[in-house]
Amino acid sequence: MTSPYENLTLLGSHVPLPASPEAAVLERVANPHPDTQYLVRFTAPEFTSLCPLTGQPDFAHIVIDYIPGAWLVESKSLKLYLAAFRNHGAFHEACTVDIAKRLVALLEPGWLRIGAYWYPRGGIPIDVFWQTGAPPSGVWIPDQGVPSYRGRG
């Protein structure tokens, strides 16, 4: 009898951070409840990337919600993938949509949305949102819970 986890290469091993998001390995495992619609949420409150022009760090609070189909993303591989952006130069919009599209290609989910709440640069916060379409009815999809940036006071 084979294990559904035998093809995982990252979990349980010491793995250095990938050199880039493109080099990062995203892994998936079979959904144990493919006949049930439910929501999976990942929150990355300390996401970092670099401005492609200045090289200065950018910070975001990212929330990824998806309704699994046949696959779940393996969480350690997702963590390493997201961490690979810390030395990657790209605008906020590119980082956000690239993450979402890569997950959609890997998982073929029933639905996926990403909310990227970027901290201000030059006094202007940039929030980026993307989803695959209208969410299916009958699935509880809570608010992402990240307030809009209000500054001090």
C-alpha positions, 0 to 999 in steps of 0.5 A: 500500500502506498502513502498519499504523501510519498511524493513529497520532497520538502516536508520533514527535511531541512530545505534552504529558501529557494533562490526565486519564486520560479525556482520554488517547488510547490507541492500538492497532496490529495484532498481527503474530502474531494466530495465536500466543498469547504474553504482553506485559508492561508495567512501570511502576515509578514510577506516581503518582496523587493521594489524592482527599481530601488531594491527596497523591501516591501511588506504585505499581509496576504490572505489566500482562500481557496475551495479545494478540488482534488488537491490541497497545497502542501503548507511547507512548500507554500511557506517556502514559495512565499519566502522566495519573494523576499529577494525578488523584485516585482511590483505589488500587483505582479507578486499578488497575481503571480501567486494566485495564478501559480496556485490555480495552475497547481491545484485546479481549485473550485475557487480561489481568491487572494487579498494582498494588503501592502503597507505604504510606500511613499505614503500610499498603501496598495491593496491588490485583490484577485479571484477566479470568479464568483464563489460557489453558493453554500460555502462559508467564506468569511471576511479576510479580516484585514482592515484598510490602512488608516495611518496613525490617528 
